[in-house]
């Protein structure tokens, strides 16, 4: 008997024992596990395939579109610039400082010392007519007395904001050398003052005070040139009334 006939004969013989009844529960459980593993494998494979696809697309794009390199700046011929236009002159704005009249407005007050050439120095009020300052009607003028009723102005000062007779100090100026003559620090106080004092580097100084003949509620004052060299050295100006009470802080 050949090997093939022997195999056929063996296949025709019934098995020695019966087959055991299949365990359906175990088979179903095993089948569910197999399906679950296949699903997981399929999902992982899908992700991997997607990653590979993206990499292939990116690589293809990179091959088609090489990285752009910055180009060197192109050389160009220098362009001649047009000459800058000359700057326009700055506009000149009119000054609001009033120009007092040279004629005295009230009494002329001697300052008590002489200027260059031995000429007498005086101070007086002078009228102001300035439309831009309707509440300023007078200012002060320091001048040389050059003759009977004749004066040569040196320095004028006046209020420029608000009223010229509002309570307090006004038109404080001076402390300058003008045409070879030192003009003392001066001003006026609107109010019932009889004394005006201050300090210069901690030393007390007192001004000469004269009521204005046109309005005694206004007093004109000035400091000795040897005591006060500048209005900025005064710290501060203080006015007192006839009872010695301080009128200013």
Helices and strands as residue ranges (DSSP letters): H 3-12, H 24-64, E 109-114, G 116-118, E 120-127, E 138-147, E 150-157, E 168-173, E 176-178, E 181-183, E 186-190, E 195-200, E 203-206, E 208-212, E 215-222, G 231-233, E 238-240
